Amino acid sequence: MSIEERLIDAVVKGIKELYGADVPAAQVQLQKTKKEFEGHLTVVVFPFLRMSRKAPEATAQELGEYLKANEPIISNFNVIKGFLNLIIAPSCWVELLNDIHADAHYGIKEVGEDSKLVMIEYSSPNTNKPLHLGHVRNNLLGHSLSKIMAANGNKVVKTNIVNDRGIHICKSMLAWAKYGKGETPESSGKKGDHLVGDYYVAFDKHYKAELAELKGKGMSDEEAEASSILMKEAREMLVKWEANDPEVRALWNKMNGWVYTGFDETYKRLGVSFDKIYYESDTYLEGKEKVDEGLAKGLFFKKEDGSVWADLTKEGLDQKLLLRADGTSVYMTQDIGTAKMRFSDYSIDQMIYVVGNEQNYHFQVLSILLDKLGFAWGKDLVHFSYGMVELPEGKMKSREGTVVDADDLMDEMIDTAKETSKELGKLDHISDEEANEIARIVGLGALKYFILKVDARKNMTFNPKESIDFNGNTGPFIQYTYARIQSVLRKAKEAGMVLPKSVDVTTEISEKERGLIQLVADFAVIVDQAGKDYSPSGIANYIYELVKEYNQFYHDFSILREEDEKVKLFRLVLSQTVAETIKNGMDLLGIEVPDRM
């Protein structure tokens, strides 16, 4: 039983004994004592005033006296207005450290047979371009969220829906067919996703040139767009694709194959993975089938031009297109089809979509439509909505080729990490192979942490240079602290010291050390709250606070030079437990921590 649980139990018994009232444990408000007051944990007594029929100070005083007399872990107390500040006996903190130290998976709940099955969708790339900075934020959030949900005892299925069909895919295909001259990843030396992305940009370049020429002949913007031969050919290609034209399908398979090989490289390097990948080319037909079913049941309606719509005006929304007049599907159709396939593949209890906040309306509509179509979890689906990510230079536009590719960004981060580490002398006396591995871990750690420490709901600016800093709220600062602790533990081992499984509870500890133990103990609460809030940033900022506190302790107290053997062993065990917590926390963010830096 934790210190908090023991205190809550004691408060419940105290209220019963003092005032004859039964209090639910959930009603006991326990919080960390504010730094300006003496104490470790504070009981808010205001909820008990109707039972005591006394002033807040008198109630707190009576409860404090009862707890001090009946609960051995309390050494003293003080009252500030309606707040009862409790001072916990030092031996209890050492005992708590022993408990945490003995549990390598402290704060992580095990998955059981009755665990909820949570499916999380993230990444959702298009096969007409490589993954970019926006995808990086999406993938990092989705992968971290998957780890956090699993750490809270859920069965987790990580899924990806690849948008591998549609007009945007046909644009790349058409451009390659017209201007590619048979170019391949092998002949060009480019990754397949980058090569296909170049042709998406090429389509836009030729399309704009065509529009400029048409407008030069006196056409309006709308007339020029309606008269574009290039766009007409792209639309015709899409119709052929949906009609299973063998030539168009062969080109589609070839170019998508190039892209998937490129994607796999990027995912592996970024450290993200999936349990199941769905493809829009498979799911859109399922979606059309469900829309037809909804139409037959009167859930949807058909307009004169043959297009199919959902009327959501009763829900306070508008009409939503589900099938175009030519019978082709839209994103909503695909998402309905994907939902159907997923529901038949897995017994999903909760579905979480990691998609940017520009799609808030889309998922509001999807939830309503899935519920109408009879999907049990449709109404309660979670849209993990996140803000856009920009560079200091501003927004990115894939059609214009101004996007920051994920691969290029990772290269830059690793190169900058190596350069910065060299300047600081952190790569001295190690081999090139070790230096490259440290640069990879630090560079990618800097990228991941900088993105994940920001509240997902907020727009953010990613600054590569700012992220690689060995001071402040950054990945490298945390990684360096972990490596520093490992260095201390190695030196202790080299000196012949063996860390005990538990520390002597009579060891005298300082307030700084007590605070560190309390902070380490908070990890379990932080993980639990991160699961409830869907918040990787909660984990990230907790780790930073822990690391900051440990560095102050490291600066103020001797460890290996401490003369009192009991205290030295205590500080080594405390350091090792802090390191284990850092490692476990960073793992929930998908970030590696090096043993040496």
NORLINTA-V271148 format. One record per residue. PSI is psi as a letter, one per 30 degrees, with the letter a starting at -180 (* if undefined). NEAR is the number of other ideal C-beta (glycine too) atoms within 12 Angstrom. Layout:
PSI_NEAR, PSI_NEAR
This chain:
k_15, l_28, e_37, e_30, e_22, e_28, e_38, e_28, e_23, e_37, e_44, e_32, e_24, e_37, e_33, e_21, e_21, e_30, g_26, g_12, k_22, k_14, k_29, k_14, e_20, f_11, f_21, j_31, j_24, k_34, l_22, k_25, k_27, k_15, f_12, f_10, l_21, k_21, l_32, e_38, k_40, k_36, k_45, j_27, f_42, e_24, f_26, f_34, e_22, f_16, e_25, f_27, h_15, l_20, l_17, e_25, e_21, e_22, e_34, e_36, e_27, e_31, e_47, e_35, e_23, e_30, e_40, e_26, f_18, f_22, j_33, f_17, f_32, j_33, f_22, l_22, l_37, l_25, k_30, j_24, b_20, g_25, k_32, j_45, k_34, k_44, j_29, k_41, k_25, e_27, f_25, e_32, e_38, e_37, e_30, e_41, e_43, e_29, e_27, e_35, e_31, f_19, j_25, f_16, h_22, k_30, f_37, k_31, k_22, l_16, k_19, l_12, e_9, g_11, k_20, k_27, j_29, k_38, k_40, k_46, k_44, l_45, d_39, h_35, l_40, k_36, g_41, g_43, l_45, l_44, k_45, a_37, e_39, e_40, e_43, e_45, e_47, e_41, e_44, e_48, e_46, e_43, e_40, e_47, e_44, e_40, e_35, e_45, e_43, e_31, f_35, g_35, g_24, k_33, k_27, k_37, j_31, k_34, l_36, k_38, j_41, k_37, i_34, g_36, l_42, l_33, e_33, e_32, e_40, f_41, e_38, e_45, e_43, e_39, e_36, e_36, e_28, e_24, f_20, f_25, h_13, g_13, k_24, l_20, e_27, e_13, f_13, f_19, g_11, l_23, k_31, e_36, e_39, e_34, e_35, e_46, e_44, e_34, f_42, e_40, e_30, e_32, e_40, e_31, e_22, e_26, e_30, e_22, e_18, e_26, e_26, e_17, e_18, e_24, f_19, f_11, g_13, g_10, l_18, l_13, e_14, e_12, e_14, e_24, e_21, f_15, f_20, k_29, e_21, e_32, e_28, e_19, e_25, e_34, e_25, e_22, e_35, e_31, e_22, e_25, e_34, f_29, g_16, h_16, k_18, e_12, e_16, e_27, e_23, e_17, e_29, e_35, e_23, e_27, e_41, e_34, e_22, e_37, e_41, e_28, e_26, e_32, e_40, e_25, e_23, e_34, e_35, e_19, e_28, f_37, g_27, l_37, l_27, k_28, f_24, k_23, k_31, l_35, k_32, e_38, f_30, e_24, f_36, e_39, e_27, e_30, e_38, e_30, e_22, e_40, e_40, e_24, e_23, e_34, e_26, e_15, f_15, g_12, f_27, l_31, l_24, k_25, l_18, e_9, g_13, f_17, l_25, k_37, l_31, k_38, j_25, g_26, e_13, f_11, g_19, g_10, a_20, a_16, k_20, k_33, k_29, e_44, k_37, l_28, e_16, g_18, f_23, l_33, l_37, l_33, e_34, e_41, e_42, e_37, e_43, e_47, e_40, e_43, e_39, e_33, e_30, e_37, e_27, f_16, e_21, l_26, i_18, k_34, e_23, k_32, k_39, k_37, j_42, j_41, k_38, l_28, f_26, f_15, g_24, e_20, e_23, e_28, f_30, e_27, e_34, e_41, e_30, e_31, e_40, e_35, e_24, e_29, f_36, g_19, k_29, e_17, g_28, e_30, f_20, g_19, k_37, k_29, j_29, j_36, k_28, l_40, l_26, l_27, k_37, l_24, l_27, f_15, f_15, a_14, l_19, k_27, j_18, e_30, e_25, g_18, g_22, g_20, k_34, j_34, k_32, e_44, e_32, e_25, e_38, e_37, e_23, e_28, e_41, e_30, e_24, e_29, e_42, e_30, e_21, e_31, e_37, e_20, e_14, g_20, g_13, f_30, g_26, k_15, g_9, l_21, l_12, e_12, e_11, e_21, e_27, e_20, e_24, e_35, e_35, e_29, e_37, e_46, e_40, e_45, e_47, e_46, e_45, e_45, e_46, e_40, e_47, f_50, f_41, k_30, k_21, f_38, f_21, k_19, l_20, l_30, k_23, k_38, j_24, e_33, e_21, e_25, f_37, i_38, k_26, g_29, l_18, a_21, i_26, l_37, e_45, e_44, e_35, e_50, e_44, e_38, e_40, e_41, e_31, e_32, e_40, e_27, e_24, e_35, e_30, e_21, e_19, e_27, e_16, f_12, g_16, g_9, k_22, k_13, k_27, l_23, f_16, l_21, k_37, k_23, f_22, f_15, k_31, k_20, l_34, l_23, e_24, e_22, e_36, e_36, e_29, e_40, e_44, e_32, e_37, e_43, f_39, f_35, e_39, e_31, e_27, e_36, e_37, e_24, e_23, e_36, e_35, e_16, f_22, h_34, i_33, e_48, f_36, e_33, e_47, e_40, f_26, e_39, e_47, e_34, e_30, e_41, e_42, e_26, e_30, e_39, e_28, e_20, e_33, e_27, e_14, f_17, k_27, k_18, d_33, f_26, f_14, k_24, e_10, j_18, e_17, e_20, e_26, e_28, e_29, e_39, e_41, e_36, e_40, e_47, e_43, e_35, e_40, e_45, e_39, e_33, e_46, e_46, e_34, e_34, e_47, e_41, e_31, f_40, f_47, g_37, k_41, l_28, k_38, k_38, f_23, k_27, *_36
